[in-house]
Amino acid sequence: MKTIEFKLLLKSAQVSTLESWLSSCCWIYNRALEMRIKAHKRRDENVNYNQQQKWLTGIRKRKETLADVPFQFERDALRRVDRGMKAFFRRLKDGSGKFGFPRFKSVLRYDSMEYAAKGRYVRGNNLVSIPRLGLVRIRCGNQRISGEQKLLRIIRRASGWYGQVIVDDVSPVKNLEDHGPVGIDVGLESFATMSDGSKIANPRFYRKSERRLAGLQRSVSRKKKGSNNRKKAVTKLRRQHEKISNQRRCFCHQVSTELVRKHPIIAVEKLNIGNMVRNRRLAKSISDAGWGTFTTQLKVKAEEAGRLVVEVNPSGTSQECPECGAIKRKKLSERTHSCGQCGLECHRDHAAAQVILARGLMSLGSNRPWRDSTSDSGLVVLNQAG
């Protein structure tokens, strides 16, 4: 499965139509959530998705504004409520973390809708067919869409309107190389350190834009609430945040694609980022790094390319010596690993990456790797299973 994104080049009348559709879908979402809450409080009953579909069919006959919206877009609002309630009760049953009860949404924050049906939405490289809206010009660069189109998603952002198509693309990944297995230690000093000693610099997109964001935020706070000038200032602020998000996502795409292209086995730490951002001193930098996005993209692309991503226990990877396995306790400020038993001295992130690779290979049935001067990565695997 692949998600192809493109920008919609809409006319003003088409923008007004999509705005009204989003408003109607938001109204359905809020009424459906209200229906479930009241049924539970007053009658101790649970309303399911099928019951709300029948309610939607009836109310469409009474409200003309709802009848004008494609039925699949309105069903998407019901599916969101259903997913949110199921996720809430699952977390409540498991007792894991915050329960996260679904919340009512403002029309200003309801920014997407899905048409969950197979179809031929994208036509060529410059047109997309939106149900009940017709053909719309698009800009999608050099992306080529091949395979069955399973879903159409319309998204409203600060920089304009976008479309996404979910495609069932089974075409093989090309230009794969074999540079051997690699371990990756993500960090803040460097975005990633490899087990062969190479590093990827941390771009720090948010940190570099903080002064710009602060100025835009002050501009918003100085404008009168409800005024057109405030709306313009808010739009500029949203566009800057969107730019940072796009930069981070593009960077993660480039790095993950290159790693999957070169390495058949990739070992990474299974990090609980939700707990890590509770550290108030490092939360902003951790969020700015985008480790979660990077790991997700790495796993998806590896699966498409027939490569393997192994997640290992992160406990003690920076304290363990990759040469002899001895534990050398270090504070976060100590950036060099110096082993008192075997004498190994290297950067702590490099040592951690080698430990991660060792743990990843061991989880696949290999014996503990050890160092060998004839190997480029410095690691040799003996008695690998299979």
SETOR-416289 format. One record per residue: residue in one letter; x negated, y negated, z negated of N, C-alpha, C in turn. Coordinates in steps of 0.05 Angstrom, whole numbers, padded with zeros to 5 digits, always signed. Example, Ala and Ser with C-alpha at 12.3 -4.5 7.8 and 13.67 -1.06 7.14 Angstrom:
a-00264+00114-00156-00246+00090-00156-00264+00066-00156;s-00257+00045-00142-00273+00021-00143-00258-00001-00157;
// end
This chain:
m-00017+00024+00000+00000+00000+00000-00018-00025+00000;k-00010-00044+00017-00024-00069+00018-00004-00092+00017;t-00013-00114+00005+00003-00138+00004-00009-00159+00022;i+00005-00167+00042-00004-00187+00062+00010-00213+00055;e-00005-00234+00050+00006-00260+00043+00002-00280+00066;f+00021-00298+00070+00019-00318+00090+00035-00343+00082;k+00029-00365+00093+00043-00390+00087+00066-00394+00106;l+00089-00403+00095+00112-00408+00111+00112-00437+00120;l+00115-00442+00146+00116-00469+00157+00145-00476+00162;l+00158-00487+00141+00187-00490+00141+00195-00518+00150;k+00220-00520+00160+00232-00545+00165+00247-00554+00140;s+00254-00579+00138+00266-00590+00114+00293-00576+00108;a+00308-00569+00128+00334-00555+00123+00329-00527+00113;q+00308-00514+00122+00301-00487+00112+00292-00488+00083;v+00277-00509+00076+00268-00512+00048+00292-00516+00030;s+00312-00532+00039+00336-00536+00023+00351-00510+00019;t+00352-00493+00040+00366-00468+00038+00353-00449+00018;l+00326-00447+00020+00312-00430+00001+00314-00440-00028;e+00313-00467-00031+00317-00478-00058+00344-00470-00070;s+00365-00471-00054+00392-00464-00063+00393-00434-00069;w+00379-00418-00053+00379-00389-00059+00365-00383-00085;l+00343-00396-00090+00329-00392-00116+00346-00400-00139;s+00361-00423-00136+00378-00432-00157+00400-00412-00163;s+00411-00400-00142+00433-00380-00145+00421-00355-00159;c+00398-00346-00150+00386-00323-00163+00379-00327-00192;c+00370-00352-00198+00364-00359-00226+00390-00358-00243;w+00412-00368-00232+00438-00367-00246+00446-00338-00251;i+00443-00321-00231+00450-00293-00235+00433-00280-00256;y+00407-00286-00256+00389-00275-00276+00397-00283-00304;n+00403-00308-00308+00411-00318-00335+00438-00306-00344;r+00457-00304-00325+00483-00293-00332+00481-00263-00339;a+00465-00249-00323+00461-00220-00328+00448-00215-00355;l+00428-00232-00362+00415-00229-00388+00434-00236-00410;e+00450-00257-00407+00470-00264-00427+00490-00242-00431;m+00498-00229-00409+00518-00207-00410+00507-00185-00427;r+00482-00178-00424+00470-00156-00439+00468-00163-00468;i+00460-00188-00474+00457-00196-00502+00484-00195-00517;k+00504-00206-00504+00531-00208-00517+00543-00180-00520;a+00539-00162-00500+00549-00135-00503+00536-00120-00526;h+00511-00125-00530+00497-00112-00552+00505-00123-00579;k+00508-00150-00581+00514-00163-00606+00543-00158-00615;r+00562-00160-00595+00590-00159-00602+00601-00131-00604;r+00593-00113-00584+00604-00087-00583+00584-00065-00587;d+00559-00072-00592+00537-00053-00595+00536-00034-00571;e+00538-00045-00547+00537-00030-00522+00514-00039-00506;n+00505-00021-00489+00483-00027-00470+00494-00028-00442;v+00491-00051-00429+00500-00054-00401+00477-00046-00383;n+00482-00028-00363+00460-00019-00346+00461-00033-00319;y+00442-00026-00303+00438-00039-00276+00462-00034-00258;n+00473-00010-00257+00495-00004-00240+00520-00020-00247;q+00525-00023-00273+00548-00039-00282+00545-00068-00273;q+00520-00078-00275+00517-00106-00267+00518-00110-00236;q+00511-00089-00222+00515-00090-00192+00544-00093-00185;k+00562-00078-00199+00591-00081-00195+00600-00109-00202;w+00589-00119-00224+00597-00147-00232+00588-00167-00210;l+00564-00163-00199+00554-00181-00179+00571-00180-00153;t+00580-00156-00146+00597-00153-00122+00623-00168-00126;g+00635-00167-00150+00660-00181-00155+00656-00211-00156;i+00635-00221-00168+00632-00250-00171+00623-00263-00145;r+00611-00248-00127+00605-00259-00100+00630-00266-00085;k+00652-00252-00090+00677-00258-00076+00690-00283-00086;r+00683-00291-00111+00695-00314-00123+00678-00339-00121;k+00652-00336-00117+00634-00360-00115+00622-00361-00087;e+00629-00381-00072+00619-00384-00045+00588-00387-00044;t+00577-00401-00063+00548-00406-00063+00533-00380-00065;l+00544-00360-00080+00531-00334-00083+00535-00317-00058;a+00557-00320-00044+00563-00305-00020+00544-00312+00003;d+00533-00337+00001+00515-00346+00023+00486-00334+00020;v+00480-00324-00004+00453-00313-00009+00452-00284-00001;p+00430-00275+00013+00427-00246+00019+00429-00229-00006;f+00445-00208-00004+00451-00191-00027+00426-00180-00040;q+00406-00173-00024+00381-00161-00036+00366-00181-00053;f+00366-00206-00046+00354-00226-00063+00368-00228-00090;e+00394-00226-00090+00409-00228-00115+00405-00202-00132;r+00403-00179-00118+00397-00155-00133+00370-00156-00147;d+00352-00170-00135+00325-00173-00147+00327-00186-00174;a+00345-00205-00178+00349-00218-00204+00359-00198-00224;l+00377-00180-00216+00387-00159-00234+00365-00139-00241;r+00348-00133-00221+00326-00114-00227+00306-00126-00247;r+00302-00152-00245+00283-00165-00264+00294-00162-00293;v+00320-00168-00296+00332-00165-00323+00330-00136-00332;d+00335-00117-00315+00334-00089-00322+00306-00080-00330;r+00286-00089-00314+00258-00082-00321+00250-00094-00348;g+00258-00120-00352+00251-00134-00377+00263-00120-00401;m+00288-00112-00399+00301-00099-00422+00289-00072-00428;k+00284-00056-00406+00272-00030-00410+00244-00032-00423;a+00228-00052-00413+00202-00056-00424+00203-00064-00454;f+00223-00081-00461+00226-00089-00488+00232-00065-00507;f+00251-00049-00499+00259-00026-00516+00236-00005-00517;r+00221-00003-00495+00198+00016-00496+00177+00007-00516;r+00171-00020-00515+00151-00030-00534+00162-00029-00563;l+00188-00033-00566+00200-00031-00592+00198-00003-00603;k+00202+00017-00586+00200+00045-00594+00171+00053-00601;d+00153+00043-00584+00124+00050-00588+00112+00034-00611;g+00123+00011-00617+00112-00006-00638+00085-00018-00630;s+00082-00023-00604+00056-00032-00593+00057-00062-00588;g+00042-00078-00602+00039-00106-00596+00065-00122-00600;k+00066-00144-00586+00090-00161-00586+00112-00147-00569;f+00137-00149-00579+00159-00135-00565+00167-00149-00540;g+00165-00176-00539+00170-00191-00514+00198-00189-00503;f+00218-00199-00518+00246-00198-00508+00248-00217-00484;p+00263-00209-00463+00266-00226-00439+00278-00253-00447;r+00269-00274-00433+00278-00301-00439+00294-00312-00416;f+00312-00331-00422+00326-00345-00401+00306-00363-00386;k+00312-00368-00361+00293-00382-00343+00306-00408-00333;s+00290-00429-00332+00298-00454-00319+00295-00450-00289;v+00311-00464-00274+00310-00463-00245+00283-00473-00235;l+00269-00489-00251+00243-00499-00243+00221-00478-00246;r+00227-00457-00262+00207-00436-00267+00215-00409-00253;y+00237-00409-00239+00244-00385-00224+00235-00389-00195;d+00212-00378-00188+00198-00385-00164+00194-00364-00143;s+00208-00341-00146+00204-00320-00126+00229-00303-00124;m+00232-00289-00101+00254-00270-00097+00245-00249-00077;e+00255-00225-00081+00247-00202-00065+00270-00191-00049;y+00264-00183-00024+00283-00168-00007+00272-00140-00005;a+00282-00122-00022+00272-00095-00025+00285-00076-00005;a+00278-00078+00020+00288-00061+00041+00268-00060+00063;k+00266-00037+00077+00248-00034+00099+00258-00051+00123;g+00239-00062+00137+00247-00078+00160+00223-00088+00176;r+00229-00100+00198+00207-00111+00215+00208-00142+00210;y+00195-00149+00188+00196-00177+00180+00176-00195+00195;v+00151-00186+00196+00131-00202+00210+00131-00195+00239;r+00133-00215+00256+00133-00211+00285+00108-00224+00297;g+00089-00207+00306+00065-00218+00317+00048-00230+00294;n+00034-00253+00301+00017-00266+00281+00027-00293+00273;n+00050-00301+00282+00059-00328+00276+00089-00331+00269;l+00103-00308+00266+00131-00310+00260+00139-00289+00238;v+00158-00296+00221+00169-00278+00202+00200-00281+00203;s+00213-00259+00201+00243-00259+00201+00253-00257+00173;i+00266-00278+00163+00278-00278+00136+00308-00275+00139;p+00319-00254+00126+00348-00249+00129+00365-00274+00124;r+00383-00280+00142+00402-00303+00141+00389-00330+00145;l+00363-00330+00148+00349-00355+00153+00338-00356+00181;g+00333-00332+00192+00322-00330+00219+00292-00329+00220;l+00281-00335+00244+00253-00334+00248+00240-00359+00238;v+00218-00356+00223+00203-00378+00211+00174-00376+00220;r+00162-00398+00227+00133-00398+00235+00116-00394+00209;i+00094-00380+00213+00077-00374+00190+00048-00379+00198;r+00030-00381+00178+00002-00382+00182-00011-00361+00165;c-00023-00341+00178-00034-00318+00163-00063-00312+00170;g-00077-00331+00184-00105-00327+00190-00110-00304+00208;n-00131-00288+00201-00138-00265+00218-00127-00239+00207;q-00107-00240+00190-00096-00215+00179-00080-00200+00200;r-00083-00174+00201-00069-00158+00220-00051-00139+00205;i-00025-00139+00211-00006-00123+00197+00000-00098+00213;s-00007-00075+00202-00001-00049+00215+00011-00031+00194;g+00030-00015+00202+00044+00003+00183+00072-00007+00177;e+00086+00009+00162+00114+00004+00156+00116-00019+00135;q+00133-00039+00141+00137-00061+00123+00160-00054+00104;k+00154-00052+00078+00174-00041+00059+00188-00062+00042;l+00177-00086+00040+00188-00106+00023+00180-00134+00031;l+00197-00153+00029+00191-00181+00035+00195-00198+00009;r+00175-00214+00003+00176-00231-00021+00172-00260-00013;i+00190-00277-00023+00188-00306-00018+00179-00320-00044;i+00158-00337-00043+00147-00349-00067+00145-00379-00063;r+00153-00394-00083+00150-00423-00083+00127-00431-00101;r+00108-00446-00091+00085-00455-00106+00082-00485-00103;a+00064-00497-00118+00059-00526-00117+00050-00534-00089;s+00035-00517-00075+00024-00524-00049+00043-00516-00026;g+00066-00506-00032+00085-00500-00011+00098-00473-00015;w+00110-00463+00007+00125-00437+00006+00108-00415+00019;y+00108-00392+00007+00092-00370+00017+00109-00345+00020;g+00100-00327+00037+00114-00301+00040+00094-00279+00035;q+00103-00256+00025+00087-00232+00022+00102-00208+00033;v+00088-00191+00046+00099-00167+00057+00084-00143+00046;i+00098-00124+00034+00085-00099+00025+00085-00079+00048;v+00061-00070+00055+00057-00054+00079+00046-00027+00070;d+00057-00005+00082+00047+00022+00077+00026+00027+00099;d+00001+00018+00093-00021+00020+00112-00039+00043+00105;v-00041+00063+00123-00057+00086+00117-00083+00087+00135;s-00089+00064+00147-00113+00063+00164-00138+00066+00147;p-00159+00082+00156-00183+00087+00140-00200+00062+00136;v-00213+00060+00113-00231+00037+00108-00257+00042+00123;k-00267+00021+00136-00291+00024+00153-00315+00012+00139;n-00339+00018+00151-00365+00006+00143-00372+00014+00114;l-00365+00038+00106-00373+00047+00079-00402+00056+00079;e-00416+00049+00057-00444+00057+00053-00447+00073+00028;d-00470+00086+00025-00475+00102+00000-00501+00092-00013;h-00498+00075-00032-00521+00065-00048-00523+00078-00075;g-00508+00101-00078-00509+00115-00103-00489+00104-00123;p-00485+00118-00146-00467+00108-00167-00478+00083-00181;v-00461+00067-00192-00469+00042-00205-00452+00038-00230;g-00465+00027-00250-00451+00018-00275-00449-00012-00275;i-00427-00023-00284-00423-00052-00284-00416-00061-00312;d-00431-00080-00322-00426-00093-00348-00417-00122-00342;v-00391-00128-00347-00381-00155-00342-00388-00172-00366;g-00392-00198-00362-00400-00215-00384-00394-00244-00377;l-00403-00262-00395-00399-00291-00391-00424-00305-00381;e-00448-00296-00390-00473-00307-00380-00475-00302-00350;s-00471-00278-00342-00468-00270-00314-00441-00256-00311;f-00428-00260-00288-00402-00247-00285-00404-00217-00287;a-00425-00206-00274-00429-00177-00275-00459-00171-00273;t-00468-00151-00288-00496-00141-00286-00494-00112-00279;m-00509-00104-00258-00509-00076-00248-00530-00060-00262;s-00527-00033-00260-00546-00015-00273-00573-00015-00258;d-00574-00026-00234-00600-00029-00220-00614-00055-00226;g-00602-00071-00243-00614-00096-00252-00604-00121-00237;s-00590-00118-00215-00579-00141-00200-00556-00154-00216;k-00553-00180-00211-00532-00195-00225-00515-00210-00206;i-00490-00216-00214-00472-00233-00200-00466-00257-00218;a-00472-00280-00208-00469-00305-00224-00439-00309-00231;n-00435-00321-00254-00408-00328-00263-00401-00355-00251;p-00380-00357-00234-00374-00383-00221-00362-00403-00239;r-00348-00395-00260-00336-00413-00280-00318-00434-00266;f-00298-00426-00251-00282-00444-00236-00266-00463-00254;y-00255-00452-00276-00239-00469-00294-00257-00489-00308;r-00280-00480-00319-00298-00498-00333-00307-00521-00316;k-00312-00516-00290-00322-00537-00272-00300-00557-00265;s-00275-00549-00269-00252-00566-00262-00239-00579-00287;e-00251-00575-00310-00238-00585-00335-00235-00616-00335;r-00255-00630-00326-00253-00659-00326-00231-00669-00307;r-00230-00656-00284-00209-00662-00265-00181-00656-00277;l-00178-00633-00290-00153-00626-00302-00145-00645-00324;a-00165-00653-00340-00159-00672-00362-00149-00699-00351;g-00161-00708-00330-00151-00733-00318-00123-00731-00307;l-00117-00708-00294-00090-00704-00283-00070-00701-00305;q-00078-00688-00327-00060-00685-00350-00054-00712-00363;r-00074-00729-00366-00069-00756-00376-00051-00772-00358;s-00054-00768-00332-00037-00782-00313-00007-00774-00317;v-00003-00748-00322+00024-00738-00326+00036-00751-00352;s+00020-00751-00374+00030-00760-00399+00036-00790-00399;r+00024-00805-00381+00029-00834-00380+00054-00841-00364;k+00064-00822-00349+00088-00828-00333+00114-00824-00349;k+00134-00839-00342+00160-00837-00355+00173-00811-00348;k+00184-00797-00368+00197-00772-00364+00221-00775-00346;g+00224-00758-00326+00246-00759-00308+00241-00776-00283;s+00219-00791-00283+00214-00809-00260+00201-00794-00237;n+00203-00806-00213+00191-00794-00189+00160-00793-00192;n+00149-00814-00204+00120-00815-00208+00110-00792-00225;r+00126-00785-00246+00118-00763-00263+00120-00736-00247;k+00140-00733-00230+00142-00709-00214+00118-00706-00195;k+00110-00729-00184+00086-00728-00166+00061-00721-00182;a+00058-00732-00206+00035-00726-00222+00035-00696-00230;v+00058-00686-00237+00060-00657-00245+00053-00640-00221;t+00061-00647-00197+00055-00632-00173+00025-00631-00168;k+00011-00654-00172-00018-00655-00169-00032-00636-00189;l-00022-00637-00214-00033-00620-00235-00029-00590-00228;r-00005-00583-00219+00001-00555-00212-00017-00546-00188;r-00021-00564-00169-00037-00557-00146-00066-00551-00155;q-00076-00567-00174-00104-00562-00184-00106-00535-00198;h-00086-00529-00214-00086-00503-00228-00084-00480-00207;e-00068-00484-00186-00065-00464-00165-00092-00460-00150;k-00106-00482-00146-00132-00481-00132-00151-00464-00148;i-00152-00468-00174-00170-00453-00191-00163-00424-00190;s-00137-00418-00192-00128-00390-00191-00136-00377-00164;n-00132-00391-00142-00140-00381-00116-00170-00376-00114;q-00186-00394-00124-00215-00391-00123-00223-00366-00139;r-00212-00362-00162-00219-00339-00179-00210-00313-00165;r-00186-00313-00154-00176-00288-00141-00193-00282-00116;c-00200-00302-00100-00216-00298-00076-00244-00287-00084;f-00255-00298-00105-00282-00289-00114-00280-00259-00122;c-00260-00252-00137-00257-00224-00146-00253-00206-00122;h-00238-00215-00102-00234-00199-00078-00261-00194-00064;q-00277-00214-00061-00302-00212-00047-00321-00193-00062;v-00323-00196-00088-00342-00179-00104-00332-00150-00104;s-00306-00146-00109-00296-00118-00110-00298-00104-00083;t-00293-00118-00061-00296-00106-00035-00324-00097-00029;e-00343-00114-00036-00371-00108-00031-00380-00084-00048;l-00372-00082-00073-00379-00060-00090-00367-00034-00081;v-00342-00034-00073-00329-00010-00063-00341-00001-00037;r-00350-00020-00020-00362-00013+00005-00389+00001+00001;k-00404-00006-00020-00431+00004-00024-00433+00029-00042;h-00415+00032-00061-00419+00052-00082-00396+00072-00083;p-00403+00098-00082-00381+00119-00083-00370+00122-00111;i-00386+00117-00131-00377+00120-00159-00384+00094-00174;i-00364+00082-00187-00367+00057-00201-00358+00061-00229;a-00375+00056-00249-00368+00059-00277-00364+00031-00289;v-00342+00027-00303-00336+00002-00316-00326+00007-00344;e-00326-00013-00361-00315-00011-00388-00285-00014-00387;k-00272+00001-00404-00243-00001-00407-00237-00022-00429;l-00237-00047-00421-00235-00069-00440-00206-00075-00447;n-00201-00082-00472-00175-00092-00481-00177-00123-00482;i-00172-00135-00459-00176-00164-00457-00157-00180-00474;g-00133-00169-00478-00113-00182-00495-00123-00186-00523;n-00138-00167-00534-00150-00170-00561-00175-00189-00560;m-00190-00188-00538-00214-00204-00536-00208-00234-00536;v-00186-00242-00523-00180-00271-00521-00169-00282-00548;r-00167-00265-00568-00160-00275-00595-00183-00290-00608;n-00207-00286-00597-00230-00301-00606-00228-00330-00595;r-00222-00349-00613-00216-00376-00604-00240-00390-00591;r-00264-00381-00598-00288-00393-00587-00293-00384-00558;l-00285-00360-00552-00291-00349-00525-00266-00344-00508;a-00242-00350-00518-00218-00343-00503-00216-00357-00476;k-00223-00382-00475-00221-00397-00450-00241-00386-00429;s-00266-00380-00438-00286-00370-00420-00279-00342-00410;i-00268-00325-00428-00260-00298-00420-00238-00299-00400;s-00218-00316-00404-00196-00319-00385-00206-00330-00359;d-00225-00348-00360-00236-00360-00336-00252-00340-00319;a-00264-00320-00332-00280-00301-00317-00263-00283-00300;g-00238-00276-00308-00221-00260-00291-00228-00230-00291;w-00237-00219-00313-00245-00191-00314-00222-00173-00307;g-00198-00179-00317-00175-00161-00312-00168-00160-00283;t-00168-00183-00269-00162-00184-00241-00183-00168-00225;f-00208-00172-00232-00230-00158-00219-00228-00128-00222;t-00223-00118-00246-00221-00089-00251-00197-00077-00236;t-00174-00092-00236-00151-00082-00221-00156-00080-00191;q-00168-00101-00180-00174-00100-00151-00194-00078-00145;l-00214-00074-00163-00234-00053-00159-00221-00025-00157;k-00202-00020-00175-00189+00007-00176-00171+00011-00151;v-00157-00010-00143-00139-00008-00120-00155-00003-00095;k-00176-00018-00091-00192-00015-00066-00208+00011-00066;a-00217+00020-00089-00231+00045-00090-00212+00068-00083;e-00188+00067-00091-00169+00088-00084-00163+00088-00054;e-00161+00065-00042-00156+00063-00013-00180+00074+00002;a-00204+00069-00008-00228+00077+00007-00237+00106+00000;g-00223+00119-00018-00231+00146-00026-00255+00145-00045;r-00260+00123-00059-00282+00121-00078-00271+00125-00106;l-00288+00126-00126-00280+00132-00153-00289+00110-00172;v-00270+00100-00188-00276+00082-00210-00271+00096-00236;v-00291+00097-00253-00290+00111-00279-00290+00090-00301;e-00270+00091-00318-00269+00073-00341-00280+00087-00366;v-00298+00075-00380-00311+00087-00403-00304+00072-00429;n-00309+00084-00451-00305+00072-00477-00326+00049-00481;p-00317+00024-00485-00336+00002-00487-00351+00001-00514;s-00343+00017-00533-00355+00015-00560-00384+00021-00560;g-00400+00001-00568-00429+00005-00572-00446+00006-00547;t-00435-00002-00524-00451-00001-00499-00475-00020-00500;s-00472-00042-00514-00494-00062-00515-00513-00056-00539;q-00506-00036-00555-00523-00029-00578-00540-00004-00573;e-00532+00011-00553-00545+00037-00548-00568+00034-00528;c-00590+00048-00533-00613+00048-00515-00608+00067-00492;p-00610+00057-00467-00606+00075-00444-00628+00095-00440;e-00651+00090-00452-00675+00108-00449-00673+00132-00467;c-00669+00127-00493-00670+00149-00513-00644+00153-00528;g-00624+00135-00524-00599+00138-00538-00598+00127-00566;a-00620+00115-00576-00621+00105-00603-00603+00080-00605;i-00592+00075-00629-00575+00052-00633-00592+00029-00644;k-00591+00007-00629-00606-00018-00637-00585-00040-00641;r-00579-00046-00666-00559-00067-00671-00569-00094-00663;k-00551-00109-00649-00558-00136-00639-00535-00155-00643;k-00541-00179-00650-00521-00200-00651-00515-00209-00622;l-00493-00223-00618-00486-00232-00591-00506-00252-00580;s-00519-00266-00598-00539-00286-00590-00565-00273-00580;e-00570-00248-00588-00594-00234-00579-00590-00223-00551;r-00605-00234-00532-00601-00227-00504-00621-00207-00493;t-00639-00197-00510-00659-00178-00501-00656-00152-00517;h-00657-00130-00503-00657-00103-00516-00685-00094-00520;s-00693-00090-00545-00720-00080-00551-00717-00056-00569;c-00723-00032-00558-00720-00007-00573-00745-00001-00590;g-00741+00003-00616-00764+00009-00633-00774+00037-00631;q-00758+00055-00618-00766+00083-00617-00781+00090-00591;c-00770+00081-00568-00782+00088-00542-00797+00065-00530;g-00794+00040-00541-00808+00017-00531-00796+00004-00507;l-00772+00012-00499-00759+00000-00475-00751-00029-00482;e-00757-00047-00463-00750-00075-00467-00738-00085-00441;c-00713-00095-00442-00700-00106-00418-00677-00124-00428;h-00663-00137-00409-00640-00154-00416-00618-00136-00426;r-00604-00145-00447-00584-00129-00460-00561-00121-00441;d-00554-00139-00422-00533-00132-00403-00542-00110-00383;h-00567-00111-00376-00578-00090-00358-00578-00063-00373;a-00586-00063-00398-00585-00039-00414-00557-00028-00417;a-00538-00047-00422-00510-00039-00425-00499-00027-00400;a-00506-00038-00376-00497-00028-00351-00507+00001-00346;q-00531+00007-00354-00542+00034-00352-00528+00053-00370;v-00521+00044-00394-00506+00061-00413-00478+00067-00402;i-00466+00046-00390-00439+00050-00378-00440+00070-00356;l-00461+00069-00339-00463+00088-00317-00468+00116-00328;a-00484+00118-00349-00489+00145-00361-00463+00157-00372;r-00447+00140-00386-00422+00150-00397-00403+00158-00375;g-00402+00142-00353-00384+00148-00331-00391+00175-00318;l-00417+00179-00314-00426+00204-00301-00421+00228-00320;m-00425+00224-00346-00420+00246-00365-00391+00253-00365;s-00373+00233-00362-00344+00239-00362-00336+00255-00337;l-00353+00254-00317-00347+00270-00292-00360+00298-00293;g-00373+00304-00315-00384+00331-00318-00414+00333-00315;s-00428+00310-00314-00457+00310-00311-00470+00310-00339;n-00495+00320-00340-00511+00317-00364-00520+00288-00366;r-00531+00282-00389-00541+00255-00395-00563+00247-00375;p-00560+00225-00360-00581+00216-00342-00605+00207-00358;w-00629+00209-00346-00653+00196-00358-00668+00181-00337;r-00687+00165-00345-00701+00148-00327-00721+00163-00310;d-00725+00153-00286-00745+00165-00268-00756+00143-00250;s-00782+00140-00250-00794+00117-00235-00791+00120-00205;t-00784+00144-00195-00781+00148-00166-00753+00141-00157;s-00735+00136-00176-00707+00129-00168-00703+00099-00169;d-00689+00089-00148-00684+00060-00146-00668+00050-00170;s-00648+00065-00178-00632+00057-00201-00645+00063-00228;g-00666+00079-00227-00679+00087-00252-00664+00109-00267;l-00644+00122-00254-00629+00142-00267-00627+00167-00249;v-00630+00190-00261-00627+00215-00246-00606+00232-00261;v-00589+00246-00245-00568+00262-00257-00575+00291-00252;l-00575+00307-00273-00580+00336-00270-00555+00352-00276;n-00553+00375-00263-00531+00394-00267-00504+00381-00263;q-00501+00366-00242-00475+00353-00237-00455+00375-00229;a-00431+00373-00242-00411+00393-00237-00402+00393-00208;g-00397+00416-00197-00387+00418-00169-00410+00418-00150;
// end
